[in-house]
Amino acid sequence: MKKHIRILNVILILALMAGIAASCAGKPENGEKETAAPGNTAATESEETGTRETETGFAPEPGDFVVGAMRDTSYMVHRGLFSDYAKETGVKIEIKEYGSDRELIDAARGGEIDLAVGNDLVNLILASEGSLLSLEPALGGLIGTGEYYDSVLEAGRINGELLIAVPHFRLNRMLGVPRGASEALGGEIGTMEEIDTLYDSLEKGYRATGVLDNYELMIDAGIDLPGRRVELGETVKVWRDFLRKCRADAAEEADGEGGSLRNAAGIFEWAPEEELPFYDIAGQDDRYAAEGGPVTRFGSEAIFMPMPLGKNHSFGLYTTSGAVPKGAPHAGGALAFIAWLFSEEGQESVLKGDGGNEYPFSIPVRKNEAHRWIDSFSQYGEDASGGEKEDMKEANRERADAYIAMANRLAASSQNFKNGILSLISLRTADEETRKSQLGFISEDANPVLYRYASEMSGTERTPGFLEEGTFDDWPEYLESYVADYLADLGYEVTKAG
């Protein structure tokens, strides 16, 4: 176990160095700019867009607009979407990049940008404080048509108003579960407590493999921005106890600390979103059998389902959401772009990804386009002879539809926010020498809250990590304080549990 803890600490320290180094690339004065030129059309400033305000909000009218995004998150912004739209419409799109969440949210509040993208934390805060325009004029008519995943569209409805656009998404995490086991629990697992019950029902040799110590998911589960609450206490404790149990069982199956957790036998496992969530894993059972491992007593088939976030069967979406701030000078142009994103042409652009790469790891919200994405993974459903299963595409579609129908909550996702939490955990569990070497990588401008917390650790003893034996009781309160202080630095006050 100690070896795994040392490895975890090394991974967290590397995350600290990579995340903070990226956030220290320099602070732009007014945001760094680039332009998506409209193909052969001259990239010149347009005349006043003539945005019209209707009874339900601003009307979408094609025209120039300004995008606000975080620097070093090109993969989240998907610049190919702006390029395709500019070529199709002839409008000019200016992209301003910002070095911190605070700079981006200040730009949105100050009327510097027309469209905030790629930062779900900022968009959720703006929505929750009433600083966004309604998207009903652009998207209201899509819900209930049967052509879109309504649950994903509705995830952008905050406090009763449709304020955030989710044109493509990923499910936050998938959980591999023996089919028979899930059916014994009623066919749906929606809380960590139900997962714990399912896990305990499995025989000792058939339990977790490939367990992920995913702190980001743990934090997501304890934050309710629209409700202005941070409740990490119970969430952190449940995760700690469950992960300890999983790691102990996996280490035992892997013949002690010398074995690999991912090579342990069993079928109950985590699947991160960058892996393929919809394929049948019967082939893994064949591998276990060939290597002399057990085959689950629930049968050879397993199903994947979304990992729950928090209470009440809530399932998270990682997205590259878009939102139009109140005071945006070219709101009509931004709304027109959002409307295009959900059209057949826009969803085709989502599907192809940047640079023409087919099928990126994000799913279009229009069902017929999403099914093309899902169908592309049928190659992973092969029968024993190596041939493709004829029913795999249809089975994957049905399975995906069932999962996506449960996806109903936006995660508070921000690279700076998440990197700060990982860094904080790493620093608190590190020795004094390691802390001193890492403190120099932290920029007070990019993340003043992390800088203050890290500075206050100087001269203190290292704190045992989540999975170590030792003091744990203060971890939930400590992380709650950091999250609340981080949000307060963005001008958003929340209530900590207790």
C-alpha positions in Angstrom: 0.0 0.0 0.0 2.8 2.4 0.8 4.2 1.9 -2.7 0.9 3.0 -4.2 0.7 6.0 -2.0 4.2 7.1 -3.0 3.2 6.7 -6.7 0.0 8.7 -6.1 2.1 11.5 -4.5 4.4 11.6 -7.5 1.5 11.8 -9.9 -0.1 14.6 -7.9 3.3 16.5 -7.8 3.6 16.1 -11.6 0.1 17.5 -12.0 1.1 20.4 -9.8 4.1 21.2 -12.0 2.2 20.9 -15.3 -1.0 22.7 -14.2 0.7 25.6 -12.5 3.4 26.0 -15.2 0.5 26.4 -17.7 -1.2 29.0 -15.6 1.9 31.1 -15.2 2.5 31.7 -18.9 1.8 35.4 -18.3 -1.1 37.7 -17.7 -2.6 39.6 -20.6 -3.6 43.2 -20.1 -6.9 43.0 -21.9 -6.9 39.4 -23.1 -4.8 38.1 -25.9 -6.6 38.2 -29.3 -6.8 36.1 -32.4 -9.3 36.1 -35.3 -11.2 33.4 -37.1 -11.2 34.9 -40.6 -14.3 34.2 -42.8 -12.5 32.2 -45.6 -12.0 34.5 -48.6 -14.0 37.3 -47.1 -11.9 40.2 -45.9 -11.6 40.2 -42.1 -12.7 43.8 -41.5 -14.8 45.3 -38.8 -18.5 45.1 -39.6 -21.0 47.8 -39.1 -23.4 47.9 -36.1 -25.1 44.4 -36.0 -28.5 45.8 -35.2 -29.2 43.3 -32.5 -33.0 43.3 -31.8 -34.4 42.7 -28.3 -37.7 40.7 -28.2 -40.1 39.9 -25.5 -38.1 36.7 -24.7 -34.7 38.2 -25.1 -32.3 39.1 -27.8 -32.9 37.7 -31.3 -30.2 35.7 -33.1 -28.9 37.8 -35.9 -25.7 36.8 -37.8 -22.9 39.3 -37.2 -19.4 39.8 -35.8 -18.9 38.8 -32.2 -16.1 38.4 -29.6 -15.3 35.1 -27.8 -13.8 34.9 -24.4 -11.8 31.7 -23.5 -9.0 30.5 -21.2 -5.5 30.5 -22.5 -4.0 27.0 -23.0 -7.4 25.3 -23.4 -7.5 25.1 -27.2 -8.8 21.6 -27.1 -11.8 22.8 -25.1 -12.6 25.7 -27.3 -12.6 23.8 -30.6 -11.5 26.6 -32.8 -12.6 24.7 -35.9 -16.2 25.4 -35.0 -15.6 29.2 -35.2 -13.6 28.8 -38.5 -16.4 26.7 -40.1 -19.1 29.2 -39.0 -17.0 32.2 -40.3 -16.6 30.5 -43.7 -20.3 29.8 -43.9 -21.6 33.2 -42.9 -18.8 35.6 -43.7 -18.7 37.1 -40.2 -15.6 38.0 -38.2 -15.0 36.3 -34.9 -12.4 37.6 -32.5 -11.1 35.3 -29.8 -9.7 36.8 -26.6 -7.8 34.5 -24.2 -7.4 35.1 -20.5 -4.9 33.7 -18.0 -7.2 33.0 -15.0 -10.8 32.3 -14.2 -11.0 35.7 -12.5 -9.9 37.6 -15.7 -12.4 35.7 -17.8 -15.4 36.2 -15.4 -14.5 39.9 -15.1 -14.4 40.3 -18.9 -17.9 38.7 -19.1 -19.3 40.9 -16.4 -17.7 44.0 -17.9 -19.1 43.6 -21.4 -15.8 42.8 -23.1 -17.0 39.6 -24.7 -20.1 38.3 -26.3 -19.6 34.6 -25.8 -18.0 32.7 -22.9 -16.8 29.2 -23.9 -14.8 26.3 -22.5 -15.2 27.1 -18.8 -18.2 25.5 -17.1 -17.2 26.9 -13.7 -17.4 30.5 -15.0 -20.6 29.9 -17.0 -22.3 28.3 -14.0 -21.4 31.2 -11.7 -22.6 33.8 -14.3 -25.8 31.8 -14.7 -26.4 31.4 -11.0 -25.9 35.1 -10.3 -28.3 36.2 -13.1 -25.5 37.6 -15.4 -26.4 35.7 -18.6 -29.0 36.3 -21.3 -31.7 33.7 -22.0 -31.0 31.3 -24.8 -34.7 30.6 -25.4 -34.7 32.6 -28.6 -32.0 30.4 -30.0 -32.6 27.0 -28.5 -36.1 27.0 -26.9 -37.7 25.3 -29.9 -35.3 22.3 -29.8 -36.6 20.8 -26.6 -39.3 18.2 -27.1 -38.7 17.7 -30.8 -37.1 14.3 -30.3 -34.1 15.3 -32.4 -31.9 16.2 -29.5 -31.0 14.8 -26.1 -33.3 16.9 -24.0 -31.6 16.0 -20.7 -28.4 17.5 -22.0 -30.2 20.7 -23.3 -32.0 21.0 -19.9 -28.7 20.7 -18.0 -28.1 24.3 -19.2 -31.3 25.5 -17.5 -30.3 27.2 -14.3 -32.9 28.4 -11.8 -35.7 27.8 -14.4 -34.0 29.6 -17.3 -32.1 28.2 -20.3 -28.9 30.1 -19.9 -26.0 27.7 -21.0 -25.6 26.0 -24.3 -24.3 22.4 -24.4 -23.7 21.5 -28.1 -21.4 18.6 -27.3 -20.4 16.8 -24.1 -18.9 13.8 -22.4 -20.2 11.8 -19.5 -18.1 12.5 -16.5 -17.1 8.9 -15.8 -18.4 5.5 -16.6 -18.7 2.6 -14.2 -18.4 -1.0 -15.4 -21.0 -3.1 -13.6 -22.0 -6.8 -14.0 -25.3 -6.9 -15.7 -26.9 -9.3 -13.2 -25.7 -7.3 -10.3 -27.2 -4.1 -11.5 -30.5 -5.8 -12.3 -30.6 -7.2 -8.8 -30.5 -3.6 -7.5 -33.3 -2.6 -9.8 -31.3 -1.8 -12.9 -30.1 1.6 -12.0 -27.3 2.9 -9.7 -27.6 6.5 -8.9 -25.7 7.2 -5.6 -22.4 6.3 -4.1 -24.2 4.4 -1.4 -25.8 2.1 -4.0 -22.4 1.6 -5.6 -21.0 0.6 -2.2 -23.9 -1.9 -1.7 -23.3 -3.4 -5.2 -19.6 -3.7 -4.5 -20.2 -5.5 -1.2 -22.5 -7.9 -3.0 -19.7 -9.2 -5.2 -17.6 -12.1 -4.1 -14.1 -11.3 -3.0 -12.4 -12.3 -6.2 -14.7 -10.4 -8.5 -14.3 -6.9 -7.2 -12.5 -3.7 -8.4 -9.8 -3.5 -11.0 -8.3 -0.3 -12.4 -9.6 1.8 -9.5 -9.1 5.6 -10.1 -8.4 7.9 -7.3 -10.4 10.7 -8.9 -10.5 13.7 -6.7 -12.0 15.9 -9.5 -15.1 13.8 -9.5 -15.3 13.9 -5.7 -15.2 17.7 -5.7 -17.8 17.9 -8.5 -20.1 15.8 -6.4 -19.9 18.2 -3.5 -20.5 21.6 -5.3 -24.0 23.0 -6.0 -23.3 26.4 -7.5 -27.0 27.3 -8.3 -27.8 26.5 -4.7 -24.8 28.4 -3.5 -23.6 25.4 -1.4 -20.4 23.5 -0.9 -20.9 20.2 0.9 -17.8 18.1 0.6 -17.9 16.5 4.1 -19.9 13.4 3.5 -18.8 13.1 -0.2 -15.1 13.0 0.8 -15.6 10.5 3.5 -17.6 8.1 1.3 -15.0 8.3 -1.4 -12.2 7.8 1.0 -13.7 4.7 2.6 -14.8 3.2 -0.8 -11.4 3.8 -2.5 -9.6 2.3 0.5 -11.8 -0.8 0.2 -11.2 -1.0 -3.6 -7.5 -0.6 -3.4 -7.1 -3.2 -0.7 -9.1 -5.8 -2.7 -7.3 -5.0 -5.9 -3.9 -5.2 -4.3 -4.8 -8.6 -2.8 -6.0 -9.9 -6.2 -2.8 -8.6 -7.8 -0.7 -10.7 -5.3 0.3 -7.9 -3.0 1.9 -4.6 -3.7 4.1 -6.1 -6.5 1.2 -6.7 -8.8 -0.6 -4.3 -11.1 -4.1 -3.1 -10.1 -5.2 -3.1 -13.7 -4.2 -6.7 -14.2 -6.2 -7.9 -11.2 -9.1 -10.2 -12.2 -12.6 -9.0 -12.0 -15.1 -7.0 -14.0 -16.2 -4.2 -11.6 -14.1 -1.2 -12.8 -13.8 2.5 -13.6 -13.6 3.8 -17.2 -12.4 7.4 -17.6 -14.1 9.5 -20.2 -11.2 9.4 -22.6 -11.6 5.6 -22.9 -14.5 4.2 -24.9 -17.6 3.9 -22.8 -20.1 2.1 -24.9 -18.5 -1.1 -26.1 -19.3 -4.6 -24.8 -16.5 -5.9 -22.5 -17.3 -9.6 -22.9 -13.8 -9.8 -24.6 -12.3 -8.9 -21.3 -14.0 -11.9 -19.7 -12.4 -14.1 -22.4 -9.0 -12.7 -21.5 -9.5 -13.3 -17.8 -10.6 -16.9 -18.5 -7.6 -17.5 -20.8 -5.3 -16.3 -18.0 -6.9 -18.5 -15.4 -8.8 -15.7 -13.7 -12.4 -15.9 -12.5 -15.4 -15.1 -14.6 -18.0 -13.1 -12.7 -20.8 -15.1 -11.2 -23.2 -12.6 -12.7 -22.4 -13.8 -16.2 -19.9 -12.7 -18.8 -21.7 -9.5 -19.9 -21.3 -6.2 -18.2 -22.9 -2.8 -18.7 -21.5 0.7 -18.3 -23.4 3.5 -16.6 -22.6 7.1 -15.7 -20.9 7.7 -12.3 -23.3 9.6 -10.0 -22.5 13.1 -8.9 -23.8 13.8 -5.5 -27.4 13.1 -4.3 -30.7 12.3 -6.1 -29.3 10.3 -9.0 -27.5 13.2 -10.5 -25.1 12.5 -13.4 -22.5 14.9 -14.5 -21.6 16.3 -18.0 -18.2 17.5 -18.9 -18.8 20.0 -21.7 -17.4 22.9 -23.6 -20.5 25.0 -22.8 -21.3 28.5 -24.3 -23.1 31.4 -22.7 -23.9 35.0 -23.6 -23.3 37.6 -20.8 -25.7 40.4 -20.2 -24.2 43.5 -21.5 -22.6 41.7 -24.5 -22.2 44.4 -27.2 -23.0 41.9 -30.0 -25.4 39.5 -28.4 -27.3 38.8 -31.6 -24.2 37.6 -33.3 -23.3 35.3 -30.4 -26.8 33.9 -30.3 -26.8 33.2 -34.0 -23.6 31.2 -33.6 -25.2 29.2 -30.8 -28.2 28.5 -32.9 -25.9 27.3 -35.7 -24.0 24.9 -33.4 -27.3 22.9 -32.9 -28.1 22.9 -36.6 -27.2 20.0 -38.9 -24.2 21.9 -40.2 -23.0 22.9 -36.8 -23.3 19.4 -35.4 -21.5 18.0 -38.4 -18.6 20.5 -37.5 -18.7 19.2 -33.9 -18.5 15.6 -35.1 -15.5 16.1 -37.3 -13.4 17.9 -34.6 -10.6 20.3 -35.1 -8.4 19.8 -38.2 -10.8 17.4 -39.8 -10.1 14.7 -37.2 -13.1 12.3 -37.2 -15.0 11.5 -34.0 -13.3 13.4 -31.2 -14.0 12.3 -27.6 -17.0 14.6 -27.3 -20.5 13.6 -28.4 -22.8 15.9 -30.4 -26.2 16.6 -28.8 -28.2 16.0 -32.0 -29.2 12.3 -31.8 -28.6 11.4 -35.4 -25.0 12.9 -35.3 -24.3 11.3 -31.9 -25.2 7.9 -33.2 -22.6 8.2 -35.9 -20.1 8.8 -33.1 -21.4 5.8 -31.2 -21.4 3.6 -34.3 -17.7 4.3 -34.9 -16.9 2.1 -31.8 -18.7 -1.0 -33.1 -15.2 -2.3 -34.0 -14.8 -3.1 -30.3 -17.7 -5.4 -30.2 -16.2 -8.5 -31.8 -17.3 -12.1 -31.4 -15.0 -15.0 -30.6 -14.2 -15.5 -34.3 -13.0 -11.9 -34.7 -16.0 -10.8 -36.7 -18.1 -7.7 -35.9 -21.3 -8.4 -34.1 -24.2 -7.5 -36.4 -26.3 -6.1 -33.5 -23.5 -4.1 -31.9 -24.4 -0.7 -33.5 -28.0 -1.0 -32.4 -27.1 -2.2 -28.9 -24.6 0.6 -28.5 -27.2 3.2 -29.6 -29.8 1.9 -27.1 -27.2 1.8 -24.3 -25.9 5.3 -25.1 -29.5 6.7 -25.3 -30.2 5.3 -21.8 -27.0 6.8 -20.3 -27.4 10.2 -21.9 -31.0 10.4 -20.7 -29.6 10.3 -17.2 -27.0 13.0 -17.8 -28.5 16.0 -16.2 -25.9 18.1 -14.3 -23.1 20.4 -15.5 -19.8 19.8 -13.6 -18.0 22.9 -12.3 -15.1 22.3 -14.7 -12.2 24.7 -15.0 -8.5 23.8 -15.6 -7.2 26.4 -13.1 -9.8 25.4 -10.5 -9.1 21.6 -10.8 -5.3 22.0 -11.1 -5.4 24.2 -8.0 -7.2 21.5 -6.0 -4.7 18.8 -7.2 -1.8 21.0 -6.3 -3.2 21.7 -2.9 -3.6 18.0 -2.2 -0.1 17.3 -3.4 1.5 20.1 -1.4 -0.3 19.2 1.8 0.8 15.6 1.7 4.4 16.5 0.7 7.4 17.1 2.9 8.8 20.5 3.5 11.6 20.3 1.0 9.1 19.3 -1.8 6.8 22.2 -0.8 9.5 24.8 -1.0 10.6 23.6 -4.5 7.0 23.7 -5.7 6.0 27.0 -4.2 8.1 28.8 -6.8 5.9 27.5 -9.6 2.7 29.0 -8.1 1.7 32.4 -9.6 0.0 34.7 -7.2 -1.6 36.5 -10.1 -3.0 33.4 -11.8 -4.3 31.8 -8.5 -4.0 34.1 -5.4 -6.1 31.7 -3.3 -3.8 28.7 -4.0 -0.7 30.9 -3.4 -2.1 31.9 0.0 -2.9 28.4 1.0 0.4 27.1 -0.1 2.3 29.8 1.7 0.5 29.0 4.9 1.8 25.4 4.8 5.4 26.6 5.3 6.8 25.0 8.4 3.9 22.6 9.0 4.1 18.8 9.0 2.8 16.9 6.1 -0.8 15.6 6.3 -1.6 12.0 5.6 -3.4 11.6 2.3 -6.9 10.3 1.6 -5.9 6.6 1.5 -3.2 6.7 4.2 -3.7 5.7 7.8 -3.7 8.7 10.1 -5.4 12.0 10.4 -8.3 12.5 8.0 -11.0 14.3 9.8 -10.0 17.8 8.7 -9.7 17.0 4.9 -13.4 17.7 4.0 -13.4 21.0 6.0 -10.1 22.1 4.5 -11.1 21.5 0.9 -14.5 23.1 1.5 -12.7 26.2 2.7 -10.4 26.3 -0.3 -13.4 25.9 -2.8 -15.4 28.6 -1.0 -12.4 31.0 -0.9 -11.7 30.3 -4.6 -15.3 31.1 -5.6 -15.3 34.2 -3.3 -12.3 35.5 -5.3 -14.4 35.2 -8.4 -17.1 37.3 -6.6 -19.4 34.4 -5.8 -20.2 33.6 -2.2 -21.3 30.1 -1.2 -22.3 28.5 2.1 -20.1 25.8 3.5 -21.7 22.8 5.0 -22.1 23.2 8.8 
